[in-house]
């Protein structure tokens, strides 16, 4: 497969088959991704891979936390504060993925979400259906394998930069093997359900998750949002 074809066909997969990824296929995908460039060839990232019962345990706990948090959000303020403090659903991630988008980018995020819901036939006013779809994030969309990306916090944003390059390579290598994937910042909302299953070094912090597996025949996987044009991302030269 040519690189241009992989770039055009890759999309975020949000429904997977339960078919397991053969060990040699997954190792091949990761090995190719590790050829990615990084600052000083430092490769300041590590990964943790969960499948089988470990993945299911993580998914169950993350999904439960999300469901509880969603219910608490709808409570009156006093109850919301109390339940938030006592129910064990307060975020404990290393980073906060719930960021406020600047006006320049907010519309793109909004359009992306609305496009996904339209593909699924979910009305904007259907809060329960939207929450149910969001909850699937924490179930890894039924993928047989979840990869968790950790970065060395000592390098700050440059670790995240290098991890992003690695993840792009991994997702393209997955396409070459007939696999699909979905990078998921939301997974980093709660780190404890993940960290308890792995021996994570102190300097490494959870950046995000990535679901990977064989794409299911489902309409959700037909959605592919429009990307910016070259002209749209270029700053105009000054008139000086």
C-alpha positions as CSV (number, residue, x, y, z in Angstrom):
1,X,0.0,0.0,0.0
2,X,1.3,3.4,-0.9
3,X,1.6,6.1,1.8
4,X,-0.8,8.4,0.0
5,X,-3.5,5.6,0.0
6,X,-3.0,4.9,3.7
7,X,-3.3,8.7,4.5
8,X,-6.5,9.0,2.4
9,X,-8.2,5.8,3.8
10,X,-7.2,6.1,7.4
11,X,-10.0,7.3,9.6
12,X,-11.0,7.0,13.3
13,X,-12.7,3.6,13.7
14,X,-15.5,3.6,16.3
15,X,-16.7,0.1,16.0
16,X,-14.5,-3.0,15.9
17,X,-15.0,-6.7,15.4
18,X,-14.0,-8.9,18.4
19,X,-11.4,-10.7,16.3
20,X,-8.1,-10.7,18.1
21,X,-5.0,-9.2,16.5
22,X,-2.3,-11.9,16.0
23,X,0.8,-11.1,18.1
24,X,3.1,-11.0,15.1
25,X,0.9,-8.5,13.3
26,X,0.7,-6.2,16.3
27,X,4.5,-6.4,16.8
28,X,5.0,-5.6,13.2
29,X,2.8,-2.5,13.4
30,X,4.6,-1.2,16.5
31,X,8.0,-2.0,15.1
32,X,7.3,0.1,12.1
33,X,6.0,3.0,14.2
34,X,9.2,2.9,16.2
35,X,11.1,4.0,13.1
36,X,9.5,7.4,13.6
37,X,11.8,10.4,14.1
38,X,12.1,12.1,17.5
39,X,14.1,14.9,19.0
40,X,17.7,13.6,19.5
41,X,16.4,10.1,18.7
42,X,15.2,10.2,22.4
43,X,11.9,8.5,21.7
44,X,10.5,9.9,25.0
45,X,7.4,7.7,25.1
46,X,6.4,4.2,26.3
47,X,3.3,2.1,25.7
48,X,1.2,-0.3,27.7
49,X,-0.9,-2.8,25.8
50,X,-4.1,-4.4,27.1
51,X,-6.1,-7.2,25.6
52,X,-8.3,-10.0,26.8
53,X,-9.4,-9.9,30.5
54,X,-7.1,-7.0,31.3
55,X,-8.6,-4.8,28.6
56,X,-12.1,-5.8,29.7
57,X,-11.4,-4.9,33.4
58,X,-10.0,-1.5,32.4
59,X,-13.0,-0.9,30.0
60,X,-15.5,-1.9,32.7
61,X,-14.0,0.5,35.3
62,X,-13.6,3.4,32.9
63,X,-17.1,3.0,31.5
64,X,-18.5,2.8,35.0
65,X,-16.8,6.0,36.0
66,X,-18.0,7.8,32.9
67,X,-21.6,6.6,33.5
68,X,-21.5,7.8,37.1
69,X,-20.0,11.1,36.1
70,X,-22.7,11.7,33.5
71,X,-25.4,11.1,36.0
72,X,-23.8,13.5,38.5
73,X,-23.6,16.2,35.9
74,X,-27.4,16.3,35.7
75,X,-27.8,16.8,39.5
76,X,-28.5,20.1,41.3
77,X,-25.4,21.9,42.3
78,X,-25.2,20.9,46.0
79,X,-25.8,17.2,45.2
80,X,-23.4,17.5,42.3
81,X,-20.6,18.7,44.5
82,X,-21.2,16.0,47.2
83,X,-21.6,13.1,44.7
84,X,-18.5,14.3,42.8
85,X,-16.4,14.2,46.0
86,X,-17.7,10.9,47.4
87,X,-18.4,8.7,44.3
88,X,-14.9,8.1,43.1
89,X,-15.4,9.7,39.7
90,X,-13.3,12.8,40.0
91,X,-10.7,12.8,37.2
92,X,-7.3,11.4,38.3
93,X,-5.4,11.6,35.0
94,X,-2.0,13.0,34.6
95,X,-3.3,15.6,32.1
96,X,-6.7,17.1,31.6
97,X,-8.1,16.2,28.2
98,X,-11.2,18.3,28.8
99,X,-9.7,21.5,27.3
100,X,-11.5,24.7,26.2
101,X,-11.1,25.1,22.5
102,X,-10.3,28.7,21.2
103,X,-12.9,30.3,18.9
104,X,-10.7,29.6,15.9
105,X,-10.9,25.8,16.4
106,X,-14.2,25.5,18.2
107,X,-16.3,25.3,15.1
108,X,-14.1,22.5,13.6
109,X,-14.6,20.5,16.8
110,X,-18.4,21.2,16.8
111,X,-18.7,20.3,13.1
112,X,-16.8,17.1,13.6
113,X,-19.1,16.0,16.5
114,X,-22.2,16.9,14.6
115,X,-21.1,15.1,11.5
116,X,-20.5,11.9,13.6
117,X,-24.0,12.2,15.2
118,X,-25.6,12.8,11.8
119,X,-24.0,9.7,10.4
120,X,-25.4,7.7,13.4
121,X,-28.8,9.4,13.1
122,X,-28.5,11.0,16.5
123,X,-30.3,14.3,17.0
124,X,-28.5,17.1,18.8
125,X,-31.2,17.2,21.4
126,X,-30.9,13.5,22.1
127,X,-28.7,13.8,25.2
128,X,-29.0,10.2,26.2
129,X,-28.0,8.8,22.7
130,X,-25.0,11.2,22.6
131,X,-23.8,10.2,26.1
132,X,-24.2,6.5,25.1
133,X,-22.0,7.1,22.0
134,X,-19.5,8.9,24.1
135,X,-19.4,6.1,26.7
136,X,-18.2,3.7,23.9
137,X,-14.9,5.6,24.0
138,X,-14.3,4.1,27.4
139,X,-15.2,0.6,26.1
140,X,-12.6,1.0,23.4
141,X,-15.4,0.8,20.8
142,X,-15.3,-3.0,21.2
143,X,-11.7,-3.2,20.0
144,X,-9.8,-6.4,21.1
145,X,-6.7,-4.3,22.0
146,X,-6.1,-1.0,23.7
147,X,-2.7,0.8,23.6
148,X,-1.9,3.4,26.2
149,X,0.7,6.0,25.4
150,X,2.8,7.5,28.1
151,X,5.3,10.3,27.7
152,X,8.3,11.4,29.7
153,X,7.0,14.4,31.6
154,X,10.5,15.9,32.0
155,X,10.5,17.0,28.3
156,X,7.1,18.6,28.5
157,X,5.3,19.3,25.2
158,X,8.3,17.9,23.2
159,X,7.5,14.5,24.5
160,X,3.9,14.9,23.3
161,X,5.2,16.1,19.9
162,X,7.4,12.9,19.5
163,X,4.6,10.7,20.8
164,X,2.2,12.2,18.2
165,X,4.6,11.4,15.4
166,X,4.9,7.8,16.7
167,X,1.1,7.5,16.9
168,X,0.6,8.7,13.3
169,X,3.2,6.1,12.1
170,X,1.4,3.4,14.2
171,X,-2.0,4.3,12.8
172,X,-0.7,4.2,9.2
173,X,1.1,1.0,9.7
174,X,-2.1,-0.4,11.1
175,X,-3.9,0.5,7.9
176,X,-1.3,-1.4,5.9
177,X,-2.1,-4.5,8.0
178,X,-5.9,-4.2,7.4
179,X,-6.4,-2.8,10.9
180,X,-8.2,0.3,12.1
181,X,-7.5,2.5,15.1
182,X,-8.9,5.4,17.0
183,X,-6.7,7.8,19.1
184,X,-8.6,8.8,22.3
185,X,-7.6,11.7,24.5
186,X,-10.7,11.1,26.7
187,X,-9.1,7.8,28.0
188,X,-6.6,10.0,30.0
189,X,-9.4,11.4,32.1
190,X,-8.9,8.6,34.6
191,X,-5.4,7.0,34.9
192,X,-5.8,4.8,37.9
193,X,-7.9,2.1,36.2
194,X,-5.0,1.7,33.7
195,X,-2.0,2.2,35.9
196,X,-3.0,-0.5,38.4
197,X,-2.4,-3.1,35.7
198,X,1.1,-2.0,34.6
199,X,4.5,-1.1,36.2
200,X,4.7,2.5,35.1
201,X,7.9,4.4,35.7
202,X,7.5,7.6,37.7
203,X,8.5,10.1,35.0
204,X,6.0,8.6,32.5
205,X,2.5,10.1,32.4
206,X,-0.6,8.9,30.6
207,X,-1.1,11.0,27.5
208,X,-4.0,9.1,25.7
209,X,-5.2,5.8,24.6
210,X,-5.6,4.2,21.2
211,X,-8.1,1.5,20.3
212,X,-6.9,-0.9,17.6
213,X,-8.4,-3.9,15.8
214,X,-10.3,-5.0,12.7
215,X,-13.0,-2.5,11.6
216,X,-16.6,-3.7,11.8
217,X,-19.0,-3.1,8.9
218,X,-20.9,-0.3,10.6
219,X,-22.1,3.1,9.4
220,X,-20.1,4.9,12.1
221,X,-17.0,3.8,10.3
222,X,-18.0,5.6,7.1
223,X,-17.6,9.0,8.7
224,X,-14.6,10.9,7.6
225,X,-14.6,14.7,8.4
226,X,-13.2,17.1,5.8
227,X,-9.7,18.3,6.3
228,X,-8.2,21.7,5.8
229,X,-6.7,22.8,2.5
230,X,-3.1,23.8,2.1
231,X,-4.2,27.5,1.7
232,X,-6.2,27.2,4.9
233,X,-3.2,26.3,7.1
234,X,-0.7,28.8,5.6
235,X,0.0,32.2,7.1
236,X,0.1,34.9,4.5
237,X,3.4,36.7,4.1
238,X,3.7,40.2,5.4
239,X,3.5,43.1,3.0
240,X,6.9,44.4,4.1
